[in-house]
Amino acid sequence: MTLQLDIICDNTVGRPIAACGEHGFACLVQLSSGTWLFDTGSGAGLLGNLSVLGHDAQCIDAVVLSHGHYDHCGGLLPLLERVGPRPVYAHPQIFKKRFWQGRHEQRDISLPYSHDALTAAGAEFRFRETLTELAPGLLFSGTIPRISTQETGDPHLVQRSAEHAPWEADSLTDDAALAIETAKGLVVLLGCAHAGLVNTVEHFRSHLGRPRIHAIIGGTHLGPAGDEQFAATADYLSQLDFDRLGVSHCTGQIRSAQLHARFPNKVFFANVGTTVTVE
């Protein structure tokens, strides 16, 4: 099975093309069984970048959402308005209200459209909470157990049970990932890895007989991570038999540089315009 991954949305553009960078992530997954869009970016860049990179949006057979944040779901409504009804796979908690809380502000970072608006535009939601094979060799993680003690989540991400209730940490139970089985090993696609890179990879490995990891690609959420979590993640990777790590989006520039310094022959920057092919 030949796999082709194309980064459509990311914070930066990796080569001189007329594409746009934006805070967000989207990756086109092309398999012999069909074409899937994993996340949709913030909304401004998706359709234009697809065109610049030579992809017809109509060829997208289905959408998978990694979690309910605007920078991964913002392009969904414009996409549906362009292409019409499509299956949309996600965790059932993607519509929860969630916020980013800083020292002086709170910002709503929820999925920016209602269930009804997306359904009216053609979203055929197929919610999954457990690990599910969406197509031959293509697996959706469902809920990822939090096993690693170092991966404690981002303290800036909060929610509350009612309008005037106290703020509390957002567990982001809906955070999900994709895995693709290839002849070279498992390819793990991360949206933001709010559940933690280690937790995510080990979730797939524990369910699939602990296969070899060929590549990990996407947002690792190591940008906001503390030094202890970053060190634990890097140590885990040093013990993992993997070939490639494509860092993107919420990995952040500093952590991306540190990972490249630690694994210079394995780490690459998965920016807009990056293509990865696995035979």
C-alpha positions in Angstrom: 0.0 0.0 0.0 1.5 3.4 -1.1 0.9 6.2 1.3 1.3 9.9 0.5 1.0 12.6 3.1 0.8 16.3 2.1 0.9 19.1 4.7 -1.8 21.5 3.7 -2.0 23.8 6.7 0.7 24.6 9.2 2.1 27.7 11.0 4.7 28.2 8.3 5.2 27.5 4.6 8.3 25.4 3.9 9.2 26.3 0.3 8.7 29.2 -2.1 5.1 28.6 -3.2 2.0 30.9 -3.1 0.5 29.2 -0.1 -0.4 30.7 3.3 0.8 29.7 6.8 -1.7 30.0 9.6 -1.9 28.8 13.2 -3.3 25.3 12.6 -2.8 22.0 11.0 -4.2 19.9 8.1 -2.7 16.9 6.3 -4.0 15.2 3.2 -3.8 11.4 3.5 -3.8 9.6 0.2 -4.2 5.8 0.2 -5.1 3.3 -2.4 -8.5 3.0 -0.6 -9.2 6.7 -0.8 -8.3 10.3 0.2 -8.7 11.6 3.7 -8.3 15.0 5.2 -6.9 15.0 8.7 -7.8 18.3 10.3 -8.7 21.5 8.4 -6.6 24.3 9.8 -8.0 27.6 11.1 -10.1 28.2 8.0 -8.3 30.8 6.0 -5.7 28.7 4.2 -7.2 25.3 3.5 -8.9 25.7 0.1 -6.3 28.0 -1.3 -3.4 25.8 -0.2 -5.1 22.7 -1.6 -5.3 24.5 -5.0 -1.7 25.8 -4.8 -0.4 22.3 -4.0 -2.3 20.8 -6.9 -5.1 19.0 -5.1 -8.8 19.1 -6.0 -10.9 19.5 -2.9 -13.6 17.3 -4.5 -11.2 14.3 -4.3 -11.4 14.3 -0.5 -13.6 11.3 0.4 -13.8 11.9 4.2 -12.6 14.2 7.0 -11.1 13.2 10.3 -10.9 15.8 13.2 -8.2 15.3 15.8 -10.1 17.4 18.5 -12.4 20.4 18.9 -10.1 23.4 18.7 -10.6 26.1 16.1 -7.2 25.7 14.6 -7.9 22.1 13.6 -11.6 22.5 12.7 -11.9 26.0 11.3 -11.7 25.0 7.7 -14.5 22.4 7.9 -17.4 24.6 7.0 -15.7 26.2 4.0 -14.7 22.8 2.8 -18.2 21.4 3.1 -19.6 24.4 1.3 -17.2 23.8 -1.5 -17.5 20.0 -1.9 -20.9 19.0 -0.4 -21.7 16.2 2.0 -18.8 14.2 3.4 -18.3 11.7 6.3 -16.6 13.4 9.3 -15.0 11.2 11.9 -14.2 12.5 15.3 -14.6 12.0 19.0 -18.1 12.8 20.3 -16.8 15.5 22.7 -15.4 17.9 19.9 -18.3 20.4 20.5 -17.4 21.2 24.1 -16.6 24.8 24.9 -13.0 25.3 25.7 -10.7 28.3 26.3 -7.1 29.4 26.5 -6.4 31.3 29.7 -3.4 33.5 30.0 -2.4 35.9 32.8 -4.6 38.7 31.6 -7.2 37.1 29.2 -9.3 34.2 28.3 -10.0 33.3 24.7 -12.6 31.0 23.3 -10.7 28.4 21.2 -13.6 26.0 20.6 -14.7 24.5 17.3 -16.2 27.6 15.7 -19.3 26.1 14.2 -22.4 24.4 15.7 -23.3 20.8 15.1 -26.4 22.0 13.3 -24.6 24.4 11.0 -22.1 21.7 10.0 -24.8 19.1 9.5 -26.7 21.5 7.3 -23.6 22.0 5.2 -23.2 18.3 4.7 -21.2 16.9 7.6 -22.1 13.3 8.2 -20.7 12.9 11.7 -19.5 9.4 12.6 -18.4 9.7 16.2 -15.9 7.1 17.6 -14.6 6.8 21.2 -12.6 3.6 20.7 -9.8 2.6 18.3 -11.5 2.1 15.0 -10.2 1.0 11.6 -11.7 3.5 9.1 -10.3 1.8 6.0 -7.8 -1.0 5.5 -4.7 0.0 7.5 -6.0 3.4 8.6 -6.8 3.6 12.3 -8.5 6.3 14.4 -7.3 6.3 18.0 -10.5 7.1 19.8 -9.9 8.1 23.4 -6.2 7.9 24.3 -5.4 6.8 27.9 -3.2 9.1 29.9 -0.5 6.7 31.1 2.7 8.7 31.1 3.2 10.7 34.4 5.2 13.4 32.6 2.5 14.2 30.1 0.3 16.3 32.4 -1.4 18.6 29.8 -1.2 22.3 29.0 -2.2 24.4 32.1 -3.4 27.3 29.8 -6.2 25.1 28.4 -9.3 25.4 30.5 -13.0 24.8 30.6 -15.9 25.2 33.0 -19.1 23.3 33.6 -21.4 26.3 33.5 -21.1 30.0 32.6 -20.2 31.2 36.1 -18.6 28.0 37.3 -14.9 28.0 38.3 -12.3 27.4 35.7 -10.8 24.0 35.6 -8.2 22.2 33.5 -9.4 20.9 30.2 -8.6 17.2 30.0 -9.2 17.2 26.2 -10.6 13.7 26.2 -11.5 14.2 22.6 -7.8 14.4 21.5 -7.3 11.8 18.9 -4.7 10.7 16.2 -4.4 8.5 13.2 -2.1 5.6 12.4 -1.4 4.1 9.0 0.1 0.6 8.7 2.8 0.4 6.0 5.4 -2.1 5.0 8.1 0.0 6.7 6.1 0.3 10.0 3.4 2.4 11.6 3.0 6.0 10.6 1.4 8.0 13.4 -0.3 11.3 12.5 -0.8 13.8 15.3 -3.1 16.8 15.3 -1.9 18.5 18.5 -1.1 15.5 20.7 -2.8 17.0 23.8 -2.9 13.5 25.1 0.9 13.4 24.8 3.2 12.0 22.1 4.2 9.1 24.3 0.7 8.2 25.3 -0.5 8.4 21.7 2.2 6.3 20.2 2.0 3.7 23.0 -1.8 3.6 22.6 -1.5 2.4 19.0 1.4 0.1 19.8 -0.4 -1.6 22.6 -3.5 -2.3 20.4 -1.5 -3.4 17.3 1.0 -5.9 18.8 3.7 -3.3 19.4 4.7 -2.7 15.7 7.8 -0.8 14.6 7.3 2.9 14.2 8.3 4.3 10.8 7.3 7.9 11.3 5.6 10.3 13.6 4.3 13.5 11.9 2.3 16.5 13.1 1.8 18.7 16.1 3.4 17.4 19.2 2.3 20.2 21.7 5.9 20.2 23.0 6.0 24.0 22.4 4.2 24.8 25.7 5.7 21.7 27.5 8.0 22.1 30.5 11.6 20.9 30.4 10.7 17.8 32.3 8.1 16.6 29.8 10.3 17.6 26.9 13.3 15.6 28.3 11.1 12.6 29.0 9.7 12.7 25.4 13.1 13.0 23.9 14.4 10.1 26.0 11.4 8.0 24.9 12.1 8.8 21.3 15.8 7.8 21.7 14.7 4.4 22.9 12.1 4.0 20.1 13.0 2.3 16.9 11.7 5.0 14.5 12.9 6.4 11.2 11.4 9.9 10.8 9.9 12.6 13.0 8.1 15.4 11.1 7.5 18.3 13.6 4.7 20.8 12.9 2.4 23.4 14.3 2.4 23.3 18.2 5.8 21.7 18.4 7.1 25.3 18.4 10.3 26.7 16.9 12.5 26.2 19.9 11.4 22.6 20.6 11.6 21.8 16.9 15.2 23.0 16.8 16.0 21.0 20.0 14.6 17.9 18.5 16.5 18.4 15.3 19.7 18.8 17.3 19.0 15.6 19.2 17.9 13.5 16.1 19.6 15.3 13.2 19.1 12.5 10.7 15.5 11.8 11.6 13.8 15.1 12.3 12.3 17.2 9.5 10.0 20.2 9.5 6.5 19.3 8.3 5.5 22.7 7.0 2.9 23.6 4.3 4.1 22.0 1.0 5.9 19.1 2.6 5.2 15.7 1.0 6.0 12.3 2.6 5.7 9.1 0.5 5.9 5.7 2.0 5.9 2.7 -0.4 
